């Protein structure tokens, strides 16, 4: 998998180490490097315009790819370094803090190759992109709160393992949403026929 550390909410050291431990490639985008440094994660490469980074990367251990242009976000610049054959992309520091950054990150991630697994992590939740080519199949504890957020029109939305399951439902702006559903069967599946959907899995029980 490829891990990208962004400069949003800094994850706990436990989460950062867990997600980064088996990575094939770790990319830090701008101040995402400071997050890595705090959590004792050594990225393979650091990129961005470096307008918010605090600590200068150690070039004896880390490749530095400056990208000063302003017509792309640091997340987009990091994505340029993701190998075309990468099947799994995991993002830390892409949520929290500024909501405009978070929403932009979701929109950028929605444009990744449709057969690529894309997941955002923080200490409160994980956010999984679902496409027709990449359904979600995951084991979850009963009572876990799950929300389905369509960022585009999504047809043929079907779920398994939730209290309110869907069967070939049309979701999207002005249509149906799926906030605060609940796991009743540990084997959860979410699939769609067209569109892009994000499944938010809350780590805190009793969210509403």
N, C-alpha and C positions, 0 to 999 in steps of 0.2 A: 504494500500500500504506500501511497504518498501522503505525507502529513504536511499541512500548511499551518504555521502559527501566525495569526494576525494580531493586530494591536488593540483589540477590543477588551472584553472582560478577561482578566488573567485567570486561567484555571488554577486549581490547586496543584501542588506538586504531585500528589498521588495520581490525579487524572492525567496530567501532562506526561508523566513517566509511563503510565499504563498505555496510553494511546501511542506514544512515540517509540515504545520499546521494540516493536517488531516491524518498524517502518523500513521500506526499501530506500526511501528518500525523504529527508526532512528539509523543508523550505521555510525560512523565516522572512516575513514581509515587513520591512521597516521596523517599527517598534515591537513587532512580534519577536524580534531578536532579544529585546530586553526581557520579555516574558520567558523566553527560553533560558536566558541567563539566570533569572530568578529561580527557575525550576530545575536548574542543572541539566538541561537538555542541550546537546550540542548539535546544531543544525548542519546539514551538508552545504547549504548555500543561503546567503542573505541577499535580498534584492529590495528595490523600492527607490523612492526619491530621497530617502533619508532626511525628511524634514521633521520627523518626530522621534527618531531613534536617539537614545541617550548614550548608550555604551558603544564604543567603536568595536566592530567585530574583529576577532583574532584571525588575521589573514594567514597565519601559519597553519591553522587547522580548518578554516572555513573559506569556501569560495565566495567572493563578493561580486555581485553583478549589479552595478549602479544602473538605475533606470529613471533619469531625471524628468522625462516628459510628463506633462500634466493632463494629458487627454485620456489617461487610464488610471484606475485606482491601483493601490498596492496589491490588492487581491488579484486583479487582472494581470498585473506584472508577474506575480508569483505563478499564476496558471500557465504563463508562457514557458515555464521551466518544467512543467509536468510532462513526462514522456507520453507520446501518443498511445503507447500500448498499456498505459496504466489502467487497471480495472477498478481500483478503489481509491477514492480521494476523501481524506478525513481532515476536518478543519477545526482548529482550536483558536479561541480569541476572535471568532467571527460574530459573536452575539454580545449583548449587554452594552453598557455605556450609551453611545449615541445611537438612537433608533434609526436615523437616516443611514448610517453605515450598515447597520444590521439588515435593513430592508434591501439596500443595494446589494449586499452580499448574497442574499437569497436570490435576487433576480439574476445576478451574475452566475451563481451556481446552477440556476435552472437552465442555462444555456450550454452546460457541459455536455459532452457526448452522451447520448441517451442510454447507451449500454454500460455506462460507468456508474458504479456505486458512489454516492455522494452523501456524506454525513457531517453535520456540525455537532460539536460536543461542548457543553459547559457543565458546571457542577450541579445544575438544576434540571437539565434536560438534554436529550439528544434529538436532532432534527434530521430526518431521513428523506431524501428526495426519492419519489416514485415516478417511474416512466413506464410506458408499455413494455419496453425492453428490460426494465429493471424493477420488478415488483419487490415488495418488502416481505420477507419471511423471517420472523424473529420470535424467540422465546421470551415471554414476559411474565412477571408475577401477577396473579389475579388481583384485581382492584387498582392496578396501575391506570392512571388517567392518560388517555391518548386523544389527540385532536388531529383532524384531517383538514389541511389548509390548501385549497387549490389556488395556485397563482395564475392559472389560465382556465379556460373551459376544459373540463375533464369529463369524458364520456366513458361509460362502462365501468364505473367505480364499484368494485366488489371487495368485501372484507370478510374475514373469518376470525372468530375468537373474541369479538367485541359484544358488549351488551346490546347495542343497536347496530346490527350488521346491515350492510348495504349489498344490494344485488343489481348490478348493471345500472347504477344511479348516475345521473348527470349532475356534476357539481361545477361550481365556479361563481364569479361575481354575478349577482342577481339571481342565482340559482340556489343550490343547496351547499351548506357548509357542514362541518362535522366537529364542532367544538365539544371538548369534555366528554368523550365517550369513555368506556371503562372495559378493562380486560376481564373476561370471564373464563377463557380457555387459554392456557399458557402458550399454545401455538397460534400466533397471530399472523395473518396474511392480509396484505393490501395490494390490490392490482387495479390497473386502469387500462382502458382500450386506447385512449388518446389523451394528450395533454401532459401537464406536469403538476404533481401534487407533492406537498410536504407533510410528512407525518411527524408530529411533535409528541415525544414520549416524555412525560413528566416524571422526574425522579422523586418528587415530593408527593406523597399520597394526599388525598383531601384537597387538591387544588380545585378551584371552580372558576 
